[in-house]
Amino acid sequence: MNILILGSGGREYSIGLAISKEDENHTITFCPGNGATQNIGSNINIKDYNELAIWAKNNTIDLTIVGPRTTTC
């Protein structure tokens, strides 16, 4: 499953870490992520939500998790 997590904080890292420990077959991408998130997935830096939607569609994102304080990527 391809998962996109929006946010750059510790909560988003913790969510990604829990998912990665649950099942290693998931591909996790963070937007924008932080220094620690790149250890369990990949970080992208797309600031425009329309561009992010296109990226998600092109990369067959199955699930998007939005962090609680996400206002922009």
PDB file of N, CA, C and O in Angstrom:
ATOM      1  N   MET A   1       0.841  -1.169   0.000  1.00  0.00           N
ATOM      2  CA  MET A   1       0.000   0.000   0.000  1.00  0.00           C
ATOM      3  C   MET A   1       0.891   1.239   0.000  1.00  0.00           C
ATOM      4  O   MET A   1       1.865   1.305   0.749  1.00  0.00           O
ATOM      5  N   ASN A   2       0.563   2.201  -0.823  1.00  0.00           N
ATOM      6  CA  ASN A   2       1.284   3.468  -0.875  1.00  0.00           C
ATOM      7  C   ASN A   2       0.580   4.476   0.021  1.00  0.00           C
ATOM      8  O   ASN A   2      -0.599   4.775  -0.167  1.00  0.00           O
ATOM      9  N   ILE A   3       1.315   4.996   0.996  1.00  0.00           N
ATOM     10  CA  ILE A   3       0.742   5.878   2.003  1.00  0.00           C
ATOM     11  C   ILE A   3       1.450   7.227   1.958  1.00  0.00           C
ATOM     12  O   ILE A   3       2.678   7.298   1.899  1.00  0.00           O
ATOM     13  N   LEU A   4       0.657   8.293   1.987  1.00  0.00           N
ATOM     14  CA  LEU A   4       1.170   9.664   2.046  1.00  0.00           C
ATOM     15  C   LEU A   4       0.778  10.243   3.393  1.00  0.00           C
ATOM     16  O   LEU A   4      -0.396  10.229   3.762  1.00  0.00           O
ATOM     17  N   ILE A   5       1.759  10.754   4.130  1.00  0.00           N
ATOM     18  CA  ILE A   5       1.505  11.383   5.421  1.00  0.00           C
ATOM     19  C   ILE A   5       1.874  12.857   5.304  1.00  0.00           C
ATOM     20  O   ILE A   5       3.012  13.194   4.976  1.00  0.00           O
ATOM     21  N   LEU A   6       0.908  13.733   5.573  1.00  0.00           N
ATOM     22  CA  LEU A   6       1.128  15.173   5.476  1.00  0.00           C
ATOM     23  C   LEU A   6       1.495  15.732   6.842  1.00  0.00           C
ATOM     24  O   LEU A   6       0.760  15.558   7.813  1.00  0.00           O
ATOM     25  N   GLY A   7       2.621  16.396   6.907  1.00  0.00           N
ATOM     26  CA  GLY A   7       3.084  17.014   8.139  1.00  0.00           C
ATOM     27  C   GLY A   7       4.572  16.806   8.330  1.00  0.00           C
ATOM     28  O   GLY A   7       5.210  16.048   7.600  1.00  0.00           O
ATOM     29  N   SER A   8       5.116  17.496   9.328  1.00  0.00           N
ATOM     30  CA  SER A   8       6.561  17.421   9.527  1.00  0.00           C
ATOM     31  C   SER A   8       6.939  17.222  10.988  1.00  0.00           C
ATOM     32  O   SER A   8       8.109  17.364  11.345  1.00  0.00           O
ATOM     33  N   GLY A   9       5.984  16.901  11.828  1.00  0.00           N
ATOM     34  CA  GLY A   9       6.265  16.807  13.253  1.00  0.00           C
ATOM     35  C   GLY A   9       6.471  15.401  13.764  1.00  0.00           C
ATOM     36  O   GLY A   9       6.517  14.427  13.012  1.00  0.00           O
ATOM     37  N   GLY A  10       6.593  15.339  15.077  1.00  0.00           N
ATOM     38  CA  GLY A  10       6.792  14.064  15.748  1.00  0.00           C
ATOM     39  C   GLY A  10       5.593  13.134  15.641  1.00  0.00           C
ATOM     40  O   GLY A  10       5.753  11.915  15.590  1.00  0.00           O
ATOM     41  N   ARG A  11       4.386  13.705  15.608  1.00  0.00           N
ATOM     42  CA  ARG A  11       3.196  12.862  15.470  1.00  0.00           C
ATOM     43  C   ARG A  11       3.207  12.122  14.142  1.00  0.00           C
ATOM     44  O   ARG A  11       2.927  10.925  14.084  1.00  0.00           O
ATOM     45  N   GLU A  12       3.530  12.837  13.090  1.00  0.00           N
ATOM     46  CA  GLU A  12       3.573  12.214  11.771  1.00  0.00           C
ATOM     47  C   GLU A  12       4.661  11.151  11.709  1.00  0.00           C
ATOM     48  O   GLU A  12       4.471  10.093  11.110  1.00  0.00           O
ATOM     49  N   TYR A  13       5.790  11.435  12.325  1.00  0.00           N
ATOM     50  CA  TYR A  13       6.862  10.442  12.397  1.00  0.00           C
ATOM     51  C   TYR A  13       6.380   9.196  13.139  1.00  0.00           C
ATOM     52  O   TYR A  13       6.615   8.073  12.693  1.00  0.00           O
ATOM     53  N   SER A  14       5.711   9.396  14.266  1.00  0.00           N
ATOM     54  CA  SER A  14       5.221   8.266  15.063  1.00  0.00           C
ATOM     55  C   SER A  14       4.201   7.431  14.298  1.00  0.00           C
ATOM     56  O   SER A  14       4.216   6.202  14.371  1.00  0.00           O
ATOM     57  N   ILE A  15       3.325   8.095  13.570  1.00  0.00           N
ATOM     58  CA  ILE A  15       2.350   7.372  12.745  1.00  0.00           C
ATOM     59  C   ILE A  15       3.076   6.536  11.698  1.00  0.00           C
ATOM     60  O   ILE A  15       2.782   5.353  11.523  1.00  0.00           O
ATOM     61  N   GLY A  16       4.020   7.153  11.009  1.00  0.00           N
ATOM     62  CA  GLY A  16       4.786   6.438   9.990  1.00  0.00           C
ATOM     63  C   GLY A  16       5.569   5.283  10.573  1.00  0.00           C
ATOM     64  O   GLY A  16       5.644   4.216   9.965  1.00  0.00           O
ATOM     65  N   LEU A  17       6.155   5.480  11.744  1.00  0.00           N
ATOM     66  CA  LEU A  17       6.927   4.423  12.393  1.00  0.00           C
ATOM     67  C   LEU A  17       6.026   3.247  12.770  1.00  0.00           C
ATOM     68  O   LEU A  17       6.398   2.088  12.582  1.00  0.00           O
ATOM     69  N   ALA A  18       4.848   3.549  13.302  1.00  0.00           N
ATOM     70  CA  ALA A  18       3.911   2.476  13.659  1.00  0.00           C
ATOM     71  C   ALA A  18       3.476   1.691  12.424  1.00  0.00           C
ATOM     72  O   ALA A  18       3.377   0.464  12.462  1.00  0.00           O
ATOM     73  N   ILE A  19       3.221   2.403  11.339  1.00  0.00           N
ATOM     74  CA  ILE A  19       2.819   1.731  10.100  1.00  0.00           C
ATOM     75  C   ILE A  19       3.956   0.863   9.565  1.00  0.00           C
ATOM     76  O   ILE A  19       3.733  -0.267   9.129  1.00  0.00           O
ATOM     77  N   SER A  20       5.167   1.395   9.602  1.00  0.00           N
ATOM     78  CA  SER A  20       6.301   0.641   9.059  1.00  0.00           C
ATOM     79  C   SER A  20       6.600  -0.605   9.885  1.00  0.00           C
ATOM     80  O   SER A  20       7.062  -1.606   9.338  1.00  0.00           O
ATOM     81  N   LYS A  21       6.347  -0.562  11.187  1.00  0.00           N
ATOM     82  CA  LYS A  21       6.564  -1.743  12.029  1.00  0.00           C
ATOM     83  C   LYS A  21       5.453  -2.768  11.846  1.00  0.00           C
ATOM     84  O   LYS A  21       5.669  -3.970  12.003  1.00  0.00           O
ATOM     85  N   GLU A  22       4.266  -2.281  11.515  1.00  0.00           N
ATOM     86  CA  GLU A  22       3.108  -3.169  11.317  1.00  0.00           C
ATOM     87  C   GLU A  22       3.289  -4.038  10.073  1.00  0.00           C
ATOM     88  O   GLU A  22       3.032  -5.241  10.098  1.00  0.00           O
ATOM     89  N   ASP A  23       3.734  -3.413   8.990  1.00  0.00           N
ATOM     90  CA  ASP A  23       3.848  -4.134   7.721  1.00  0.00           C
ATOM     91  C   ASP A  23       4.918  -3.452   6.878  1.00  0.00           C
ATOM     92  O   ASP A  23       4.772  -2.288   6.505  1.00  0.00           O
ATOM     93  N   GLU A  24       5.976  -4.167   6.585  1.00  0.00           N
ATOM     94  CA  GLU A  24       7.090  -3.586   5.827  1.00  0.00           C
ATOM     95  C   GLU A  24       6.794  -3.451   4.343  1.00  0.00           C
ATOM     96  O   GLU A  24       7.618  -2.911   3.605  1.00  0.00           O
ATOM     97  N   ASN A  25       5.642  -3.925   3.887  1.00  0.00           N
ATOM     98  CA  ASN A  25       5.304  -3.835   2.471  1.00  0.00           C
ATOM     99  C   ASN A  25       4.710  -2.485   2.086  1.00  0.00           C
ATOM    100  O   ASN A  25       4.436  -2.240   0.912  1.00  0.00           O
ATOM    101  N   HIS A  26       4.510  -1.612   3.064  1.00  0.00           N
ATOM    102  CA  HIS A  26       3.972  -0.289   2.769  1.00  0.00           C
ATOM    103  C   HIS A  26       5.080   0.638   2.279  1.00  0.00           C
ATOM    104  O   HIS A  26       6.215   0.576   2.752  1.00  0.00           O
ATOM    105  N   THR A  27       4.735   1.491   1.333  1.00  0.00           N
ATOM    106  CA  THR A  27       5.626   2.556   0.902  1.00  0.00           C
ATOM    107  C   THR A  27       5.094   3.845   1.521  1.00  0.00           C
ATOM    108  O   THR A  27       3.957   4.241   1.265  1.00  0.00           O
ATOM    109  N   ILE A  28       5.923   4.498   2.336  1.00  0.00           N
ATOM    110  CA  ILE A  28       5.482   5.683   3.060  1.00  0.00           C
ATOM    111  C   ILE A  28       6.208   6.904   2.514  1.00  0.00           C
ATOM    112  O   ILE A  28       7.432   6.911   2.379  1.00  0.00           O
ATOM    113  N   THR A  29       5.430   7.936   2.203  1.00  0.00           N
ATOM    114  CA  THR A  29       5.977   9.211   1.750  1.00  0.00           C
ATOM    115  C   THR A  29       5.453  10.304   2.673  1.00  0.00           C
ATOM    116  O   THR A  29       4.269  10.332   3.007  1.00  0.00           O
ATOM    117  N   PHE A  30       6.331  11.191   3.077  1.00  0.00           N
ATOM    118  CA  PHE A  30       5.971  12.308   3.939  1.00  0.00           C
ATOM    119  C   PHE A  30       6.068  13.613   3.159  1.00  0.00           C
ATOM    120  O   PHE A  30       6.970  13.797   2.342  1.00  0.00           O
ATOM    121  N   CYS A  31       5.136  14.508   3.418  1.00  0.00           N
ATOM    122  CA  CYS A  31       5.177  15.840   2.811  1.00  0.00           C
ATOM    123  C   CYS A  31       4.956  16.872   3.904  1.00  0.00           C
ATOM    124  O   CYS A  31       3.838  16.934   4.414  1.00  0.00           O
ATOM    125  N   PRO A  32       5.898  17.665   4.299  1.00  0.00           N
ATOM    126  CA  PRO A  32       7.269  17.672   3.814  1.00  0.00           C
ATOM    127  C   PRO A  32       8.186  16.717   4.566  1.00  0.00           C
ATOM    128  O   PRO A  32       9.297  16.434   4.117  1.00  0.00           O
ATOM    129  N   GLY A  33       7.719  16.214   5.724  1.00  0.00           N
ATOM    130  CA  GLY A  33       8.570  15.325   6.500  1.00  0.00           C
ATOM    131  C   GLY A  33       9.631  16.082   7.268  1.00  0.00           C
ATOM    132  O   GLY A  33       9.616  17.312   7.317  1.00  0.00           O
ATOM    133  N   ASN A  34      10.557  15.342   7.873  1.00  0.00           N
ATOM    134  CA  ASN A  34      11.665  15.953   8.611  1.00  0.00           C
ATOM    135  C   ASN A  34      12.877  15.029   8.526  1.00  0.00           C
ATOM    136  O   ASN A  34      12.852  14.042   7.790  1.00  0.00           O
ATOM    137  N   GLY A  35      13.910  15.333   9.256  1.00  0.00           N
ATOM    138  CA  GLY A  35      15.131  14.535   9.186  1.00  0.00           C
ATOM    139  C   GLY A  35      14.948  13.096   9.614  1.00  0.00           C
ATOM    140  O   GLY A  35      15.620  12.206   9.094  1.00  0.00           O
ATOM    141  N   ALA A  36      14.048  12.851  10.556  1.00  0.00           N
ATOM    142  CA  ALA A  36      13.833  11.486  11.036  1.00  0.00           C
ATOM    143  C   ALA A  36      12.923  10.689  10.108  1.00  0.00           C
ATOM    144  O   ALA A  36      13.092   9.477   9.976  1.00  0.00           O
ATOM    145  N   THR A  37      11.967  11.344   9.467  1.00  0.00           N
ATOM    146  CA  THR A  37      11.025  10.613   8.618  1.00  0.00           C
ATOM    147  C   THR A  37      11.695   9.982   7.414  1.00  0.00           C
ATOM    148  O   THR A  37      11.225   8.966   6.904  1.00  0.00           O
ATOM    149  N   GLN A  38      12.783  10.570   6.956  1.00  0.00           N
ATOM    150  CA  GLN A  38      13.467   9.999   5.795  1.00  0.00           C
ATOM    151  C   GLN A  38      14.111   8.661   6.115  1.00  0.00           C
ATOM    152  O   GLN A  38      14.537   7.951   5.204  1.00  0.00           O
ATOM    153  N   ASN A  39      14.190   8.299   7.398  1.00  0.00           N
ATOM    154  CA  ASN A  39      14.724   6.986   7.789  1.00  0.00           C
ATOM    155  C   ASN A  39      13.691   5.872   7.627  1.00  0.00           C
ATOM    156  O   ASN A  39      14.055   4.698   7.572  1.00  0.00           O
ATOM    157  N   ILE A  40      12.398   6.230   7.551  1.00  0.00           N
ATOM    158  CA  ILE A  40      11.365   5.200   7.424  1.00  0.00           C
ATOM    159  C   ILE A  40      10.557   5.336   6.138  1.00  0.00           C
ATOM    160  O   ILE A  40       9.698   4.503   5.847  1.00  0.00           O
ATOM    161  N   GLY A  41      10.827   6.367   5.386  1.00  0.00           N
ATOM    162  CA  GLY A  41      10.125   6.587   4.120  1.00  0.00           C
ATOM    163  C   GLY A  41      10.883   7.616   3.313  1.00  0.00           C
ATOM    164  O   GLY A  41      12.082   7.815   3.504  1.00  0.00           O
ATOM    165  N   SER A  42      10.175   8.264   2.414  1.00  0.00           N
ATOM    166  CA  SER A  42      10.803   9.327   1.632  1.00  0.00           C
ATOM    167  C   SER A  42      10.064  10.625   1.886  1.00  0.00           C
ATOM    168  O   SER A  42       8.876  10.629   2.207  1.00  0.00           O
ATOM    169  N   ASN A  43      10.784  11.726   1.738  1.00  0.00           N
ATOM    170  CA  ASN A  43      10.212  13.051   1.915  1.00  0.00           C
ATOM    171  C   ASN A  43      10.068  13.727   0.562  1.00  0.00           C
ATOM    172  O   ASN A  43      10.946  13.631  -0.295  1.00  0.00           O
ATOM    173  N   ILE A  44       8.944  14.414   0.383  1.00  0.00           N
ATOM    174  CA  ILE A  44       8.770  15.257  -0.798  1.00  0.00           C
ATOM    175  C   ILE A  44       8.435  16.652  -0.306  1.00  0.00           C
ATOM    176  O   ILE A  44       7.951  16.823   0.812  1.00  0.00           O
ATOM    177  N   ASN A  45       8.688  17.634  -1.128  1.00  0.00           N
ATOM    178  CA  ASN A  45       8.406  19.007  -0.744  1.00  0.00           C
ATOM    179  C   ASN A  45       7.574  19.660  -1.841  1.00  0.00           C
ATOM    180  O   ASN A  45       8.104  20.335  -2.723  1.00  0.00           O
ATOM    181  N   ILE A  46       6.282  19.451  -1.770  1.00  0.00           N
ATOM    182  CA  ILE A  46       5.352  20.054  -2.725  1.00  0.00           C
ATOM    183  C   ILE A  46       4.444  20.979  -1.928  1.00  0.00           C
ATOM    184  O   ILE A  46       3.701  20.520  -1.061  1.00  0.00           O
ATOM    185  N   LYS A  47       4.496  22.266  -2.208  1.00  0.00           N
ATOM    186  CA  LYS A  47       3.754  23.244  -1.421  1.00  0.00           C
ATOM    187  C   LYS A  47       2.340  23.505  -1.924  1.00  0.00           C
ATOM    188  O   LYS A  47       1.490  23.958  -1.157  1.00  0.00           O
ATOM    189  N   ASP A  48       2.079  23.234  -3.175  1.00  0.00           N
ATOM    190  CA  ASP A  48       0.775  23.495  -3.772  1.00  0.00           C
ATOM    191  C   ASP A  48      -0.088  22.232  -3.698  1.00  0.00           C
ATOM    192  O   ASP A  48       0.324  21.166  -4.156  1.00  0.00           O
ATOM    193  N   TYR A  49      -1.287  22.357  -3.119  1.00  0.00           N
ATOM    194  CA  TYR A  49      -2.129  21.177  -2.941  1.00  0.00           C
ATOM    195  C   TYR A  49      -2.622  20.598  -4.261  1.00  0.00           C
ATOM    196  O   TYR A  49      -2.836  19.389  -4.350  1.00  0.00           O
ATOM    197  N   ASN A  50      -2.805  21.413  -5.275  1.00  0.00           N
ATOM    198  CA  ASN A  50      -3.186  20.874  -6.581  1.00  0.00           C
ATOM    199  C   ASN A  50      -2.063  20.014  -7.154  1.00  0.00           C
ATOM    200  O   ASN A  50      -2.311  18.932  -7.685  1.00  0.00           O
ATOM    201  N   GLU A  51      -0.832  20.499  -7.045  1.00  0.00           N
ATOM    202  CA  GLU A  51       0.317  19.708  -7.499  1.00  0.00           C
ATOM    203  C   GLU A  51       0.467  18.436  -6.668  1.00  0.00           C
ATOM    204  O   GLU A  51       0.833  17.383  -7.191  1.00  0.00           O
ATOM    205  N   LEU A  52       0.182  18.541  -5.368  1.00  0.00           N
ATOM    206  CA  LEU A  52       0.263  17.376  -4.502  1.00  0.00           C
ATOM    207  C   LEU A  52      -0.775  16.332  -4.899  1.00  0.00           C
ATOM    208  O   LEU A  52      -0.486  15.135  -4.896  1.00  0.00           O
ATOM    209  N   ALA A  53      -1.969  16.777  -5.238  1.00  0.00           N
ATOM    210  CA  ALA A  53      -3.022  15.847  -5.678  1.00  0.00           C
ATOM    211  C   ALA A  53      -2.611  15.136  -6.958  1.00  0.00           C
ATOM    212  O   ALA A  53      -2.838  13.934  -7.102  1.00  0.00           O
ATOM    213  N   ILE A  54      -2.012  15.863  -7.881  1.00  0.00           N
ATOM    214  CA  ILE A  54      -1.535  15.256  -9.128  1.00  0.00           C
ATOM    215  C   ILE A  54      -0.425  14.261  -8.830  1.00  0.00           C
ATOM    216  O   ILE A  54      -0.401  13.166  -9.392  1.00  0.00           O
ATOM    217  N   TRP A  55       0.496  14.639  -7.943  1.00  0.00           N
ATOM    218  CA  TRP A  55       1.581  13.733  -7.564  1.00  0.00           C
ATOM    219  C   TRP A  55       1.008  12.461  -6.950  1.00  0.00           C
ATOM    220  O   TRP A  55       1.438  11.358  -7.288  1.00  0.00           O
ATOM    221  N   ALA A  56       0.036  12.611  -6.046  1.00  0.00           N
ATOM    222  CA  ALA A  56      -0.571  11.450  -5.380  1.00  0.00           C
ATOM    223  C   ALA A  56      -1.245  10.529  -6.392  1.00  0.00           C
ATOM    224  O   ALA A  56      -1.135   9.307  -6.293  1.00  0.00           O
ATOM    225  N   LYS A  57      -1.932  11.106  -7.351  1.00  0.00           N
ATOM    226  CA  LYS A  57      -2.592  10.288  -8.373  1.00  0.00           C
ATOM    227  C   LYS A  57      -1.557   9.566  -9.232  1.00  0.00           C
ATOM    228  O   LYS A  57      -1.704   8.378  -9.519  1.00  0.00           O
ATOM    229  N   ASN A  58      -0.521  10.278  -9.638  1.00  0.00           N
ATOM    230  CA  ASN A  58       0.517   9.683 -10.484  1.00  0.00           C
ATOM    231  C   ASN A  58       1.316   8.598  -9.753  1.00  0.00           C
ATOM    232  O   ASN A  58       1.881   7.709 -10.390  1.00  0.00           O
ATOM    233  N   ASN A  59       1.363   8.670  -8.433  1.00  0.00           N
ATOM    234  CA  ASN A  59       2.127   7.710  -7.640  1.00  0.00           C
ATOM    235  C   ASN A  59       1.232   6.704  -6.931  1.00  0.00           C
ATOM    236  O   ASN A  59       1.659   6.037  -5.989  1.00  0.00           O
ATOM    237  N   THR A  60       0.002   6.602  -7.384  1.00  0.00           N
ATOM    238  CA  THR A  60      -0.996   5.646  -6.884  1.00  0.00           C
ATOM    239  C   THR A  60      -1.035   5.563  -5.359  1.00  0.00           C
ATOM    240  O   THR A  60      -0.891   4.490  -4.773  1.00  0.00           O
ATOM    241  N   ILE A  61      -1.231   6.713  -4.739  1.00  0.00           N
ATOM    242  CA  ILE A  61      -1.362   6.771  -3.287  1.00  0.00           C
ATOM    243  C   ILE A  61      -2.701   6.156  -2.904  1.00  0.00           C
ATOM    244  O   ILE A  61      -3.748   6.570  -3.403  1.00  0.00           O
ATOM    245  N   ASP A  62      -2.662   5.164  -2.015  1.00  0.00           N
ATOM    246  CA  ASP A  62      -3.862   4.459  -1.580  1.00  0.00           C
ATOM    247  C   ASP A  62      -4.498   5.099  -0.353  1.00  0.00           C
ATOM    248  O   ASP A  62      -5.713   5.027  -0.169  1.00  0.00           O
ATOM    249  N   LEU A  63      -3.673   5.727   0.488  1.00  0.00           N
ATOM    250  CA  LEU A  63      -4.154   6.290   1.745  1.00  0.00           C
ATOM    251  C   LEU A  63      -3.364   7.550   2.057  1.00  0.00           C
ATOM    252  O   LEU A  63      -2.139   7.568   1.947  1.00  0.00           O
ATOM    253  N   THR A  64      -4.080   8.614   2.450  1.00  0.00           N
ATOM    254  CA  THR A  64      -3.430   9.845   2.883  1.00  0.00           C
ATOM    255  C   THR A  64      -3.817  10.106   4.323  1.00  0.00           C
ATOM    256  O   THR A  64      -4.995  10.063   4.680  1.00  0.00           O
ATOM    257  N   ILE A  65      -2.821  10.376   5.145  1.00  0.00           N
ATOM    258  CA  ILE A  65      -3.034  10.714   6.556  1.00  0.00           C
ATOM    259  C   ILE A  65      -2.589  12.152   6.744  1.00  0.00           C
ATOM    260  O   ILE A  65      -1.446  12.501   6.451  1.00  0.00           O
ATOM    261  N   VAL A  66      -3.500  12.988   7.237  1.00  0.00           N
ATOM    262  CA  VAL A  66      -3.211  14.413   7.423  1.00  0.00           C
ATOM    263  C   VAL A  66      -2.923  14.660   8.888  1.00  0.00           C
ATOM    264  O   VAL A  66      -3.752  14.375   9.753  1.00  0.00           O
ATOM    265  N   GLY A  67      -1.731  15.198   9.164  1.00  0.00           N
ATOM    266  CA  GLY A  67      -1.375  15.520  10.537  1.00  0.00           C
ATOM    267  C   GLY A  67      -2.268  16.615  11.103  1.00  0.00           C
ATOM    268  O   GLY A  67      -2.844  17.392  10.341  1.00  0.00           O
ATOM    269  N   PRO A  68      -2.394  16.691  12.431  1.00  0.00           N
ATOM    270  CA  PRO A  68      -3.338  17.615  13.063  1.00  0.00           C
ATOM    271  C   PRO A  68      -3.024  19.085  12.877  1.00  0.00           C
ATOM    272  O   PRO A  68      -3.924  19.918  12.984  1.00  0.00           O
ATOM    273  N   ARG A  69      -1.788  19.427  12.605  1.00  0.00           N
ATOM    274  CA  ARG A  69      -1.427  20.836  12.457  1.00  0.00           C
ATOM    275  C   ARG A  69      -1.023  21.195  11.041  1.00  0.00           C
ATOM    276  O   ARG A  69      -0.373  22.217  10.823  1.00  0.00           O
ATOM    277  N   THR A  70      -1.391  20.388  10.096  1.00  0.00           N
ATOM    278  CA  THR A  70      -1.007  20.622   8.702  1.00  0.00           C
ATOM    279  C   THR A  70      -1.841  21.755   8.119  1.00  0.00           C
ATOM    280  O   THR A  70      -3.065  21.661   8.034  1.00  0.00           O
ATOM    281  N   THR A  71      -1.169  22.818   7.723  1.00  0.00           N
ATOM    282  CA  THR A  71      -1.846  23.904   7.013  1.00  0.00           C
ATOM    283  C   THR A  71      -1.313  24.016   5.605  1.00  0.00           C
ATOM    284  O   THR A  71      -2.059  24.336   4.679  1.00  0.00           O
ATOM    285  N   THR A  72      -0.031  23.758   5.434  1.00  0.00           N
ATOM    286  CA  THR A  72       0.579  23.698   4.111  1.00  0.00           C
ATOM    287  C   THR A  72       1.666  22.653   4.146  1.00  0.00           C
ATOM    288  O   THR A  72       2.185  22.317   5.211  1.00  0.00           O
ATOM    289  N   CYS A  73       2.004  22.150   3.011  1.00  0.00           N
ATOM    290  CA  CYS A  73       3.099  21.170   2.931  1.00  0.00           C
ATOM    291  C   CYS A  73       4.408  21.876   2.765  1.00  0.00           C
ATOM    292  O   CYS A  73       5.452  21.228   2.679  1.00  0.00           O
TER     293      CYS A  73
END
